[in-house]
């Protein structure tokens, strides 16, 4: 499959170079997304945009944001979480 973003993709970061990937061995994948509360409990920080005080706060107004999936987690922090 192709991993990364094409050069013209809106919101693309510099480290999202598009390249071909072939999976050569099996891997485990979680069935449920990690919530903001779970990530916060383990890592002590919540990088999510969709929480009060961040850019997506208008979209989560009145919601329990801690039950939403965590996002904006980079590769290094995700491996530390695991």
NUDREN-46406 format. One record per residue (C-alpha): residue number from 1; residue in three letters; x, y, z. Coordinates in pm, 1 decimal. Last residue first. Example, Ala and Ser with C-alpha at 12.3 -4.5 7.8 and 13.67 -1.06 7.14 Angstrom:
<rs>
  resi  resn         x         y         z
     2   Ser    1367.0    -106.0     714.0
     1   Ala    1230.0    -450.0     780.0
</rs>
This chain:
<rs>
  resi  resn         x         y         z
    82   Unk     234.8      82.0    2423.6
    81   Unk     225.7     447.1    2528.8
    80   Unk     594.4     486.9    2447.2
    79   Unk     526.4     345.0    2099.8
    78   Unk     246.6     597.2    2052.5
    77   Unk     466.6     881.8    2176.9
    76   Unk     738.1     801.0    1922.7
    75   Unk     496.3     765.7    1632.1
    74   Unk     313.8    1092.9    1697.3
    73   Unk     -19.3    1126.8    1876.4
    72   Unk    -247.3    1398.2    1731.8
    71   Unk    -553.3    1192.8    1822.1
    70   Unk    -704.8    1041.6    2136.7
    69   Unk   -1043.0     879.6    2085.3
    68   Unk   -1336.9    1042.6    2267.4
    67   Unk   -1431.4     940.3    2622.2
    66   Unk   -1219.1    1221.4    2769.0
    65   Unk   -1413.7    1473.1    2558.6
    64   Unk   -1728.8    1422.5    2764.1
    63   Unk   -1943.6    1639.1    2541.3
    62   Unk   -2098.7    1981.7    2611.4
    61   Unk   -1864.2    2162.6    2372.4
    60   Unk   -1681.1    1898.2    2171.1
    59   Unk   -1690.9    2067.6    1828.3
    58   Unk   -1623.0    2414.2    1967.6
    57   Unk   -1314.2    2283.2    2151.5
    56   Unk   -1148.6    2165.5    1829.3
    55   Unk    -857.1    2411.6    1846.3
    54   Unk    -770.5    2347.8    2210.0
    53   Unk    -888.9    2486.9    2544.5
    52   Unk   -1158.3    2225.4    2595.9
    51   Unk   -1083.0    1903.2    2407.4
    50   Unk   -1078.8    1791.9    2044.4
    49   Unk    -722.5    1889.4    1951.8
    48   Unk    -584.2    1590.2    2137.7
    47   Unk    -233.5    1599.3    2285.9
    46   Unk    -346.1    1476.5    2630.5
    45   Unk     -64.2    1449.6    2883.8
    44   Unk      24.8    1229.3    3182.1
    43   Unk     125.7     941.2    2952.2
    42   Unk     -62.7     648.4    3105.0
    41   Unk    -367.3     818.1    3258.1
    40   Unk    -382.7    1079.3    2979.6
    39   Unk    -386.3     809.2    2711.8
    38   Unk    -667.5     625.8    2886.0
    37   Unk    -871.2     944.4    2935.6
    36   Unk    -820.3    1055.9    2572.9
    35   Unk    -956.3     721.1    2463.0
    34   Unk    -755.0     452.0    2286.5
    33   Unk    -956.5     318.0    1993.4
    32   Unk   -1108.3     -29.7    2025.1
    31   Unk   -1015.7    -352.8    1847.0
    30   Unk    -641.7    -307.1    1885.7
    29   Unk    -411.5    -432.3    1610.5
    28   Unk    -155.7    -708.4    1632.4
    27   Unk      95.1    -770.0    1354.0
    26   Unk     172.8   -1039.1    1097.4
    25   Unk     492.4   -1024.1     890.0
    24   Unk     605.3    -887.6     554.2
    23   Unk     383.5    -582.5     518.0
    22   Unk     480.6    -405.6     195.4
    21   Unk     505.8     -27.2     195.7
    20   Unk     529.3     212.6    -101.9
    19   Unk     623.4     571.7     -25.0
    18   Unk     457.5     911.8      15.5
    17   Unk     664.2    1148.0     230.2
    16   Unk     460.4    1254.2     531.8
    15   Unk     751.5    1414.6     721.8
    14   Unk     689.7    1759.1     569.3
    13   Unk     331.2    1774.0     700.0
    12   Unk      25.1    1766.9     469.3
    11   Unk    -270.5    1984.4     570.2
    10   Unk    -417.9    1982.7     217.8
     9   Unk    -268.5    1714.8      -4.8
     8   Unk     -67.6    1852.1    -298.1
     7   Unk     255.7    1664.2    -228.2
     6   Unk      81.6    1328.7    -181.4
     5   Unk      58.4    1203.0     172.1
     4   Unk     215.7     906.3     348.6
     3   Unk     187.4     531.3     301.9
     2   Unk      99.1     363.0     -28.5
     1   Unk       0.0       0.0       0.0
</rs>
